[in-house]
Amino acid sequence: MTIGQTLKHLNRSLRVPFNRKSAFEKLADFHSHPFSMDKLVDWAMKFPSSGYMKVRSSQVRSEIMSLAKAVAEINPRRILEIGTAEGGTLLIWANLASEKVISCDILEPGVKKTLYEAFPPPASKCVVKNLTGDSHTKTFLEKVETELAGEKVDFLFIDGDHTEVGVEADYNDYQHLVRSGGIIAFHDIVEKQAIPENQVYYFWKRLKDKADTEEFINDSKQTGYGIGIVRVP
């Protein structure tokens, strides 16, 4: 780590108490107004927080809006997310699920953990659980199954490992946890990608030929993004 990076890290660390206080105040303000899907998606795209408390969603607004509406239509009780990233989509799921959201990532949520846990509306019984580890391991799958205690999820969002092998493994390993009539969604399904490791398209191309699928793509010529959903029979 360079001197500049060290100083930046120190500065951000010193500001954590102030950023945390501000983030919780903004969240309280968000919850104090009547719910609307437009507002929820806008805040998920760019939550008004900063530093180590920053919450963002790397999505195209029209695409994640379509997905959020599709998930809301099935009145989800439990949601499983593979890939927390900066927590933006977790904010959406926590405001749609009535019982539990399990969000998984290979990195620890750090100081944002308590903010994530406060994402559900005050009157909601929804509980947010963050699990840290490699989704491809048997041990991690067992952690998720233990957390579900034999229950199924209504919605599974796969947005972690974007390699073709990785996304296929997440689908094969976790699809059995989704109830009949539920939804499984994938992010970054368009063919043109800025990062070579984003290979979801190749698995999605194979999957959609044999499943009940739908695509939410803002522009057929866009680079990156795109959401595909599978409706579980």
Backbone as JSON, one array per atom type, in Angstrom:
{
  "sequence": "MTIGQTLKHLNRSLRVPFNRKSAFEKLADFHSHPFSMDKLVDWAMKFPSSGYMKVRSSQVRSEIMSLAKAVAEINPRRILEIGTAEGGTLLIWANLASEKVISCDILEPGVKKTLYEAFPPPASKCVVKNLTGDSHTKTFLEKVETELAGEKVDFLFIDGDHTEVGVEADYNDYQHLVRSGGIIAFHDIVEKQAIPENQVYYFWKRLKDKADTEEFINDSKQTGYGIGIVRVP",
  "N": [[0.84, -1.19, 0.0], [0.62, 2.18, -0.92], [1.91, 5.38, 0.32], [0.04, 7.36, -0.15], [-2.31, 5.83, -0.45], [-2.46, 4.73, 2.07], [-2.89, 7.02, 3.65], [-5.36, 7.79, 2.63], [-6.95, 5.64, 3.41], [-6.73, 5.9, 6.19], [-7.95, 8.4, 6.56], [-10.57, 7.85, 5.73], [-11.25, 5.93, 7.61], [-11.23, 7.41, 9.98], [-13.42, 8.96, 9.57], [-15.56, 7.27, 9.76], [-17.41, 7.11, 12.08], [-18.9, 9.48, 11.74], [-19.89, 9.19, 9.12], [-21.38, 6.89, 9.49], [-23.38, 7.72, 11.31], [-24.66, 9.62, 9.7], [-25.56, 7.96, 7.59], [-27.44, 6.28, 8.88], [-29.27, 8.18, 9.67], [-30.18, 9.06, 7.17], [-31.34, 6.68, 6.27], [-33.4, 6.4, 8.11], [-34.92, 8.58, 7.37], [-35.65, 7.79, 4.81], [-37.31, 5.6, 5.44], [-39.35, 6.93, 6.69], [-41.11, 7.98, 4.91], [-43.9, 7.38, 2.66], [-43.96, 4.2, 1.04], [-42.57, 3.64, -2.18], [-41.92, 2.14, -5.31], [-40.33, 3.42, -7.16], [-38.84, 5.27, -5.62], [-37.49, 3.48, -3.93], [-35.85, 2.04, -5.72], [-34.3, 4.15, -6.76], [-32.9, 4.99, -4.46], [-31.5, 2.67, -3.95], [-29.83, 2.58, -6.14], [-28.17, 4.76, -5.68], [-27.51, 5.35, -2.71], [-27.68, 7.89, -0.23], [-24.99, 8.02, 1.13], [-21.57, 7.77, 2.3], [-17.96, 7.15, 2.07], [-16.74, 4.4, 4.0], [-19.27, 3.59, 4.48], [-20.66, 3.63, 2.2], [-23.28, 2.89, -0.05], [-24.22, 1.35, -2.94], [-25.54, 0.49, -6.22], [-24.71, -1.34, -8.96], [-26.28, -1.13, -11.56], [-28.58, -0.96, -14.36], [-31.11, 1.37, -14.37], [-33.76, 0.92, -15.44], [-33.72, -1.8, -15.83], [-33.26, -3.03, -13.28], [-35.48, -2.05, -12.04], [-37.56, -3.35, -13.41], [-37.0, -5.96, -12.61], [-37.33, -5.75, -9.81], [-40.07, -5.21, -9.66], [-41.1, -7.59, -10.7], [-40.29, -9.37, -8.73], [-41.66, -8.34, -6.52], [-44.26, -8.94, -7.24], [-44.59, -11.62, -6.64], [-44.86, -11.68, -3.97], [-42.65, -12.03, -1.95], [-41.36, -14.0, 0.73], [-38.95, -15.0, 1.63], [-35.63, -14.3, 0.56], [-32.71, -14.97, -1.33], [-29.49, -13.89, -1.96], [-26.7, -14.0, -4.03], [-23.82, -12.48, -3.9], [-23.22, -9.6, -2.6], [-21.9, -7.19, -3.01], [-21.87, -3.7, -3.06], [-24.15, -3.41, -1.62], [-26.51, -2.27, -2.68], [-28.61, -3.66, -4.12], [-29.39, -5.29, -2.07], [-30.73, -3.54, -0.38], [-33.11, -3.21, -1.79], [-34.22, -5.84, -1.8], [-34.53, -6.24, 0.95], [-36.61, -4.57, 1.53], [-38.68, -5.72, 0.25], [-39.0, -8.41, 0.96], [-40.72, -10.38, 3.4], [-39.9, -11.92, 5.54], [-37.11, -12.91, 5.6], [-33.85, -12.05, 4.39], [-31.09, -13.36, 2.87], [-27.89, -12.5, 2.27], [-25.05, -13.02, 0.4], [-21.51, -12.95, 0.24], [-18.08, -12.91, -0.85], [-16.5, -11.23, 0.53], [-16.18, -9.64, 3.73], [-18.85, -7.71, 5.22], [-18.08, -5.68, 6.87], [-18.04, -2.47, 8.46], [-20.5, -1.81, 7.51], [-22.34, -3.71, 8.14], [-24.24, -3.45, 10.27], [-25.81, -1.43, 9.22], [-26.87, -2.67, 6.94], [-28.43, -4.58, 8.25], [-30.39, -2.97, 9.22], [-31.89, -2.26, 7.06], [-34.57, -3.29, 6.4], [-38.01, -2.09, 6.6], [-39.12, -0.37, 9.58], [-41.48, -1.49, 10.69], [-41.49, -3.98, 9.63], [-41.04, -7.56, 9.75], [-38.9, -8.65, 8.66], [-35.67, -10.08, 8.49], [-32.28, -9.4, 8.02], [-29.56, -11.24, 6.93], [-26.16, -11.55, 6.71], [-23.84, -13.51, 5.03], [-20.54, -14.67, 4.84], [-18.16, -15.85, 2.55], [-16.99, -18.39, 0.22], [-19.11, -19.09, -2.3], [-19.02, -21.36, -3.81], [-18.21, -23.53, -2.36], [-18.81, -26.55, -0.49], [-19.11, -26.28, 2.23], [-19.97, -23.63, 2.51], [-22.44, -23.67, 1.19], [-23.8, -25.35, 2.93], [-23.93, -23.66, 5.13], [-25.76, -21.75, 4.2], [-28.03, -23.37, 3.84], [-28.45, -24.15, 6.47], [-29.12, -21.7, 7.59], [-31.56, -21.28, 6.37], [-33.04, -23.29, 7.43], [-34.52, -25.51, 6.42], [-36.53, -24.28, 4.99], [-37.79, -22.86, 1.89], [-36.66, -20.44, -0.57], [-38.18, -17.59, -2.1], [-37.1, -16.11, -4.07], [-34.09, -16.04, -5.86], [-31.15, -14.37, -6.37], [-28.55, -14.27, -8.53], [-25.49, -12.98, -8.61], [-22.73, -13.01, -8.33], [-19.81, -14.61, -8.74], [-18.81, -14.11, -11.97], [-17.82, -15.65, -14.04], [-18.25, -18.12, -16.63], [-18.18, -20.76, -15.72], [-18.38, -20.3, -12.98], [-20.91, -18.97, -12.58], [-22.62, -20.91, -13.51], [-22.14, -22.91, -11.66], [-23.13, -21.72, -9.3], [-25.83, -21.58, -9.96], [-26.5, -24.33, -10.29], [-25.92, -25.27, -7.73], [-27.59, -23.87, -5.95], [-30.2, -23.69, -6.89], [-32.05, -25.57, -6.03], [-33.01, -24.58, -3.72], [-35.03, -22.83, -4.19], [-38.45, -22.18, -4.22], [-41.29, -23.8, -5.82], [-42.73, -21.95, -8.41], [-41.28, -19.77, -7.84], [-38.61, -17.33, -8.46], [-35.56, -17.09, -10.28], [-32.81, -15.06, -10.81], [-30.37, -13.54, -12.99], [-27.52, -11.44, -13.32], [-25.91, -9.21, -15.67], [-26.2, -10.35, -18.32], [-25.92, -9.73, -21.01], [-24.21, -10.09, -24.18], [-21.98, -8.48, -24.97], [-19.32, -7.35, -23.16], [-17.37, -5.33, -20.94], [-15.44, -6.37, -19.34], [-13.48, -9.21, -19.61], [-13.83, -11.44, -17.94], [-16.5, -11.44, -17.32], [-18.79, -13.55, -18.03], [-21.39, -14.41, -18.09], [-23.31, -14.44, -20.06], [-22.82, -16.65, -21.75], [-23.53, -18.92, -20.3], [-26.18, -18.22, -19.78], [-27.23, -18.18, -22.36], [-27.31, -20.87, -22.98], [-29.0, -21.81, -20.99], [-31.49, -20.49, -21.35], [-32.69, -21.71, -23.45], [-33.92, -23.93, -22.52], [-35.59, -23.35, -20.44], [-38.19, -21.48, -18.68], [-38.0, -18.32, -19.4], [-37.2, -14.77, -19.1], [-36.14, -11.58, -20.28], [-34.61, -8.56, -19.2], [-33.5, -5.95, -20.69], [-32.06, -2.93, -21.29], [-31.0, -1.72, -23.62], [-30.32, -3.22, -26.62], [-27.83, -3.0, -27.72], [-26.09, -2.37, -25.77], [-23.19, -2.25, -23.57], [-22.33, -4.55, -21.22], [-24.29, -5.31, -18.2], [-27.85, -6.01, -18.13], [-30.5, -8.19, -17.32], [-31.6, -11.43, -16.59], [-34.32, -13.62, -16.07], [-35.49, -16.65, -14.57], [-38.33, -18.53, -14.34], [-39.42, -20.64, -11.91], [-40.78, -23.86, -12.34]],
  "CA": [[0.0, 0.0, 0.0], [1.41, 3.4, -1.0], [1.65, 6.36, 1.37], [-1.23, 8.01, -0.5], [-3.4, 4.9, -0.15], [-2.52, 4.62, 3.53], [-3.52, 8.23, 4.16], [-6.77, 7.76, 2.24], [-7.6, 4.66, 4.28], [-6.8, 6.5, 7.52], [-8.96, 9.46, 6.54], [-11.9, 7.23, 5.65], [-11.49, 5.26, 8.88], [-11.54, 8.43, 10.98], [-14.73, 9.53, 9.28], [-16.6, 6.25, 9.89], [-18.5, 7.45, 13.0], [-19.73, 10.54, 11.15], [-20.58, 8.6, 7.98], [-22.36, 5.94, 10.02], [-24.48, 8.51, 11.85], [-25.38, 10.2, 8.57], [-26.22, 6.89, 6.84], [-28.61, 5.84, 9.63], [-30.25, 9.27, 9.61], [-30.78, 9.01, 5.83], [-32.19, 5.5, 6.21], [-34.61, 6.72, 8.89], [-35.7, 9.49, 6.53], [-36.21, 6.95, 3.75], [-38.39, 4.79, 6.0], [-40.41, 7.78, 7.23], [-42.01, 8.38, 3.83], [-44.64, 6.27, 2.07], [-43.18, 3.35, 0.13], [-42.8, 3.63, -3.62], [-40.87, 1.37, -5.99], [-39.41, 4.38, -7.79], [-37.92, 5.78, -4.61], [-36.66, 2.38, -3.47], [-34.82, 1.77, -6.73], [-33.4, 5.31, -6.82], [-32.01, 4.96, -3.3], [-30.62, 1.51, -4.12], [-28.83, 2.94, -7.14], [-27.2, 5.67, -5.07], [-27.91, 5.71, -1.36], [-26.94, 9.1, 0.15], [-23.99, 7.75, 2.15], [-20.23, 7.87, 1.72], [-16.87, 6.48, 2.77], [-16.94, 2.97, 4.19], [-20.71, 3.34, 4.61], [-21.26, 3.85, 0.88], [-24.16, 1.86, -0.58], [-24.49, 1.62, -4.34], [-25.95, -0.65, -7.02], [-24.22, -1.24, -10.34], [-27.4, -1.62, -12.35], [-29.31, -0.03, -15.21], [-32.33, 1.6, -13.61], [-34.95, 0.29, -16.01], [-33.59, -3.25, -15.68], [-33.47, -3.43, -11.89], [-36.88, -1.71, -11.74], [-38.38, -4.45, -13.92], [-36.78, -7.11, -11.74], [-37.95, -5.48, -8.51], [-41.52, -5.36, -9.82], [-41.37, -9.01, -10.88], [-40.13, -10.0, -7.42], [-42.76, -7.87, -5.67], [-45.49, -9.59, -7.67], [-44.73, -12.96, -6.05], [-44.96, -11.49, -2.51], [-41.61, -12.88, -1.36], [-41.13, -14.1, 2.17], [-37.51, -15.19, 1.82], [-34.82, -14.01, -0.62], [-31.29, -15.31, -1.24], [-28.68, -13.12, -2.92], [-25.29, -14.39, -4.14], [-23.1, -11.28, -4.35], [-23.73, -8.39, -1.95], [-21.2, -6.02, -3.56], [-21.96, -2.52, -2.21], [-25.38, -3.42, -0.84], [-27.65, -1.59, -3.28], [-29.74, -4.57, -4.37], [-29.83, -5.78, -0.77], [-31.73, -2.59, 0.1], [-34.38, -3.52, -2.47], [-34.77, -7.12, -1.33], [-34.91, -6.09, 2.36], [-37.87, -3.85, 1.58], [-39.7, -6.52, -0.43], [-39.19, -9.68, 1.66], [-41.46, -10.22, 4.66], [-39.32, -12.71, 6.62], [-35.66, -12.98, 5.69], [-32.99, -11.9, 3.22], [-29.72, -13.84, 3.08], [-27.02, -11.91, 1.26], [-23.77, -13.71, 0.5], [-20.4, -12.34, -0.49], [-16.78, -13.45, -0.47], [-15.89, -10.24, 1.4], [-16.93, -9.25, 4.92], [-19.54, -6.43, 5.06], [-17.39, -4.66, 7.66], [-18.82, -1.54, 9.26], [-21.84, -1.65, 6.93], [-23.2, -4.82, 8.55], [-25.4, -2.98, 11.06], [-26.67, -0.67, 8.31], [-27.59, -3.67, 6.17], [-29.43, -5.2, 9.11], [-31.46, -1.99, 9.45], [-32.55, -1.96, 5.79], [-36.02, -3.51, 6.35], [-38.82, -1.06, 7.26], [-39.26, -0.58, 11.03], [-42.63, -2.35, 11.02], [-41.32, -5.28, 8.99], [-40.44, -8.64, 10.53], [-37.8, -9.17, 7.84], [-34.34, -10.11, 9.09], [-31.19, -9.47, 7.04], [-28.43, -12.05, 7.39], [-25.01, -11.54, 5.8], [-22.94, -14.66, 5.13], [-19.28, -14.41, 4.14], [-17.43, -17.05, 2.15], [-16.98, -18.79, -1.19], [-20.39, -19.75, -2.59], [-18.8, -22.61, -4.54], [-17.78, -24.6, -1.46], [-19.86, -27.31, 0.17], [-19.28, -25.7, 3.57], [-20.78, -22.41, 2.43], [-23.81, -24.1, 0.86], [-24.37, -25.87, 4.16], [-24.25, -22.49, 5.96], [-27.0, -21.18, 3.67], [-29.11, -24.31, 4.14], [-28.69, -24.07, 7.91], [-29.81, -20.44, 7.83], [-32.94, -21.42, 5.88], [-33.7, -24.26, 8.32], [-35.47, -26.35, 5.7], [-37.48, -23.48, 4.21], [-37.38, -22.48, 0.54], [-36.72, -19.01, -0.85], [-39.07, -17.22, -3.21], [-36.31, -15.45, -5.1], [-32.64, -16.19, -5.8], [-30.46, -13.44, -7.27], [-27.17, -14.72, -8.74], [-24.72, -11.83, -9.08], [-21.42, -13.14, -7.69], [-18.8, -15.02, -9.71], [-19.37, -13.88, -13.31], [-17.27, -16.54, -15.06], [-19.25, -19.08, -17.08], [-18.14, -21.9, -14.8], [-18.83, -19.84, -11.67], [-22.35, -18.7, -12.54], [-23.3, -22.2, -13.67], [-22.02, -23.61, -10.38], [-24.08, -21.11, -8.36], [-27.17, -21.99, -10.37], [-26.68, -25.75, -9.99], [-25.81, -25.51, -6.29], [-28.59, -23.18, -5.13], [-31.54, -23.67, -7.47], [-32.96, -26.44, -5.28], [-33.5, -23.84, -2.56], [-36.11, -21.94, -4.64], [-39.76, -22.85, -4.24], [-42.05, -23.86, -7.06], [-43.37, -20.67, -8.66], [-40.34, -18.71, -7.51], [-37.82, -16.72, -9.53], [-34.1, -17.03, -10.21], [-32.36, -14.0, -11.72], [-28.94, -13.4, -13.27], [-27.12, -10.11, -13.77], [-24.87, -9.13, -16.71], [-26.45, -11.43, -19.29], [-25.69, -9.35, -22.41], [-22.98, -10.69, -24.71], [-20.86, -7.54, -25.0], [-18.91, -7.0, -21.8], [-16.11, -4.6, -20.86], [-14.5, -7.21, -18.6], [-13.49, -10.57, -20.19], [-14.29, -12.44, -16.97], [-17.96, -11.43, -17.27], [-19.16, -14.56, -19.03], [-22.73, -14.91, -17.76], [-24.04, -14.6, -21.32], [-22.62, -17.98, -22.35], [-24.38, -19.86, -19.57], [-27.56, -17.8, -19.99], [-27.62, -18.59, -23.71], [-27.63, -22.3, -22.92], [-30.11, -22.03, -20.06], [-32.79, -19.97, -21.78], [-33.27, -22.61, -24.46], [-34.6, -25.05, -21.88], [-36.31, -22.9, -19.25], [-39.15, -20.39, -18.84], [-37.16, -17.17, -19.1], [-37.54, -13.42, -19.55], [-34.98, -10.7, -20.22], [-34.78, -7.13, -19.01], [-32.31, -5.32, -21.27], [-32.41, -1.55, -21.65], [-30.59, -1.44, -25.01], [-29.73, -4.44, -27.16], [-26.46, -2.74, -28.13], [-25.32, -1.89, -24.62], [-22.05, -3.02, -23.06], [-22.56, -4.93, -19.84], [-25.61, -5.28, -17.6], [-28.86, -6.96, -18.6], [-30.96, -9.12, -16.3], [-32.4, -12.53, -17.09], [-34.99, -14.35, -14.99], [-36.04, -17.98, -14.81], [-39.48, -18.81, -13.47], [-39.33, -22.05, -11.51], [-42.07, -24.54, -12.52]],
  "C": [[0.88, 1.25, 0.0], [1.07, 4.35, 0.15], [0.3, 7.05, 1.12], [-2.42, 7.13, -0.15], [-3.6, 4.75, 1.36], [-3.24, 5.82, 4.15], [-5.02, 8.26, 3.84], [-7.54, 6.8, 3.14], [-7.77, 5.23, 5.69], [-7.88, 7.56, 7.6], [-10.37, 8.88, 6.53], [-12.25, 6.54, 6.97], [-11.9, 6.25, 9.96], [-12.95, 9.0, 10.8], [-15.88, 8.53, 9.46], [-17.71, 6.63, 10.86], [-19.46, 8.51, 12.44], [-20.54, 9.99, 9.97], [-21.67, 7.62, 8.43], [-23.59, 6.68, 10.54], [-25.33, 9.08, 10.72], [-26.16, 9.14, 7.81], [-27.49, 6.43, 7.56], [-29.7, 6.93, 9.64], [-30.94, 9.27, 8.25], [-31.73, 7.82, 5.71], [-33.5, 5.74, 6.97], [-35.52, 7.64, 8.09], [-36.38, 8.72, 5.4], [-37.43, 6.18, 4.26], [-39.57, 5.64, 6.48], [-41.41, 8.22, 6.18], [-42.73, 7.17, 3.26], [-43.78, 5.51, 1.05], [-43.57, 3.59, -1.32], [-41.64, 2.9, -4.26], [-39.86, 2.3, -6.64], [-38.37, 4.88, -6.79], [-36.97, 4.69, -4.14], [-35.52, 2.1, -4.45], [-33.82, 2.92, -6.82], [-32.41, 5.29, -5.65], [-31.05, 3.78, -3.38], [-29.51, 1.8, -5.12], [-27.75, 3.83, -6.54], [-27.74, 6.16, -3.73], [-27.07, 6.91, -0.91], [-26.0, 8.87, 1.35], [-22.62, 7.76, 1.49], [-19.2, 7.14, 2.56], [-17.11, 4.98, 2.87], [-18.4, 2.61, 4.4], [-21.43, 3.49, 3.26], [-22.07, 2.63, 0.43], [-24.51, 2.25, -2.01], [-24.98, 0.34, -5.03], [-25.51, -0.44, -8.45], [-25.25, -1.88, -11.27], [-27.85, -0.55, -13.33], [-30.69, 0.13, -14.59], [-33.54, 0.87, -14.16], [-34.92, -1.23, -15.82], [-33.87, -3.7, -14.25], [-34.89, -3.07, -11.44], [-37.8, -2.85, -12.21], [-38.23, -5.69, -13.05], [-37.47, -6.92, -10.4], [-39.47, -5.67, -8.58], [-41.9, -6.83, -9.96], [-41.28, -9.75, -9.55], [-41.28, -9.61, -6.5], [-44.06, -8.6, -5.99], [-45.69, -10.97, -7.05], [-44.76, -12.9, -4.51], [-43.93, -12.33, -1.75], [-41.56, -12.84, 0.16], [-39.62, -14.17, 2.43], [-36.77, -14.99, 0.5], [-33.37, -14.39, -0.33], [-30.54, -14.59, -2.35], [-27.24, -13.62, -2.86], [-24.54, -13.21, -4.73], [-23.7, -10.02, -3.76], [-23.19, -7.13, -2.59], [-21.31, -4.83, -2.61], [-23.33, -2.35, -1.55], [-26.61, -2.78, -1.45], [-28.85, -2.5, -3.51], [-30.26, -5.15, -3.06], [-30.88, -4.84, -0.17], [-33.09, -2.88, -0.52], [-35.0, -4.77, -1.88], [-35.25, -7.01, 0.12], [-36.23, -5.35, 2.52], [-39.0, -4.59, 0.86], [-40.0, -7.83, 0.31], [-39.89, -9.44, 3.0], [-40.81, -10.97, 5.82], [-37.8, -12.64, 6.71], [-35.0, -12.73, 4.34], [-31.6, -12.4, 3.63], [-28.88, -13.32, 1.94], [-25.61, -12.45, 1.46], [-22.69, -13.01, -0.33], [-19.09, -12.94, 0.01], [-16.04, -12.5, 0.46], [-16.79, -9.92, 2.59], [-17.64, -7.9, 4.69], [-18.9, -5.32, 5.88], [-18.34, -3.78, 8.44], [-20.24, -1.35, 8.73], [-22.82, -2.72, 7.42], [-24.43, -4.35, 9.31], [-26.35, -2.14, 10.21], [-27.5, -1.63, 7.46], [-28.72, -4.28, 6.99], [-30.61, -4.28, 9.39], [-32.23, -1.65, 8.18], [-34.06, -2.21, 5.78], [-36.79, -2.38, 7.04], [-39.01, -1.37, 8.74], [-40.39, -1.53, 11.41], [-42.5, -3.76, 10.45], [-40.71, -6.29, 9.95], [-39.26, -9.25, 9.78], [-36.47, -9.03, 8.58], [-33.31, -10.23, 7.97], [-30.03, -10.23, 7.65], [-27.33, -12.01, 6.33], [-24.13, -12.75, 6.07], [-21.71, -14.38, 4.29], [-18.57, -15.71, 3.81], [-17.55, -17.3, 0.66], [-18.24, -19.61, -1.48], [-20.21, -21.11, -3.27], [-18.4, -23.78, -3.64], [-18.98, -25.28, -0.81], [-20.16, -26.73, 1.55], [-20.17, -24.48, 3.54], [-22.23, -22.75, 2.1], [-24.51, -24.61, 2.11], [-24.74, -24.73, 5.12], [-25.57, -21.85, 5.52], [-28.18, -22.07, 4.02], [-29.46, -24.29, 5.62], [-29.48, -22.81, 8.25], [-31.27, -20.51, 7.41], [-33.73, -22.43, 6.7], [-34.8, -25.06, 7.63], [-36.5, -25.6, 4.88], [-36.91, -23.18, 2.82], [-37.4, -20.95, 0.41], [-37.66, -18.78, -2.02], [-38.28, -16.66, -4.39], [-34.83, -15.65, -4.83], [-32.01, -15.27, -6.84], [-28.99, -13.85, -7.34], [-26.38, -13.59, -9.39], [-23.34, -11.82, -8.41], [-20.33, -13.39, -8.71], [-19.41, -14.93, -11.11], [-18.74, -14.74, -14.4], [-18.36, -17.54, -15.44], [-19.33, -20.27, -16.12], [-18.72, -21.5, -13.44], [-20.33, -19.64, -11.58], [-23.14, -19.99, -12.71], [-23.26, -22.99, -12.36], [-23.01, -23.05, -9.37], [-25.51, -21.52, -8.69], [-27.44, -23.44, -9.97], [-26.71, -26.02, -8.48], [-26.97, -24.96, -5.48], [-30.01, -23.21, -5.68], [-32.54, -24.53, -6.69], [-33.56, -25.75, -4.06], [-34.67, -22.92, -2.9], [-37.42, -22.72, -4.76], [-40.36, -22.91, -5.64], [-42.82, -22.56, -7.23], [-42.49, -19.49, -8.33], [-39.56, -18.22, -8.71], [-36.33, -16.83, -9.23], [-33.65, -15.99, -11.22], [-30.84, -13.96, -11.82], [-28.65, -11.98, -13.73], [-26.0, -10.22, -14.79], [-25.0, -10.23, -17.76], [-26.16, -11.03, -20.74], [-24.33, -9.87, -22.87], [-21.77, -9.76, -24.64], [-20.53, -7.06, -23.6], [-17.55, -6.29, -21.83], [-15.03, -5.42, -20.17], [-14.59, -8.64, -19.13], [-14.03, -11.64, -19.24], [-15.8, -12.46, -16.79], [-18.51, -12.32, -18.38], [-20.56, -15.14, -18.8], [-23.52, -15.23, -19.02], [-23.99, -16.04, -21.85], [-23.43, -19.04, -21.62], [-25.84, -19.52, -19.8], [-28.07, -18.25, -21.35], [-28.02, -20.06, -23.73], [-28.88, -22.55, -22.08], [-31.45, -21.62, -20.64], [-33.45, -20.81, -22.87], [-34.07, -23.74, -23.84], [-35.37, -24.66, -20.62], [-37.29, -21.79, -19.61], [-38.45, -19.11, -18.42], [-37.74, -15.86, -19.64], [-36.32, -12.54, -19.38], [-35.39, -9.25, -20.02], [-33.49, -6.46, -19.47], [-32.7, -3.95, -21.8], [-32.15, -1.25, -23.11], [-29.85, -2.66, -25.53], [-28.26, -4.26, -27.57], [-25.56, -2.33, -26.96], [-24.15, -2.82, -24.27], [-22.3, -3.28, -21.58], [-24.02, -4.84, -19.42], [-26.58, -6.27, -18.27], [-29.2, -7.95, -17.51], [-31.83, -10.2, -16.95], [-33.05, -13.24, -15.92], [-35.5, -15.7, -15.49], [-37.19, -18.17, -13.83], [-39.49, -20.32, -13.18], [-40.7, -22.71, -11.65], [-42.73, -24.91, -11.2]]
}
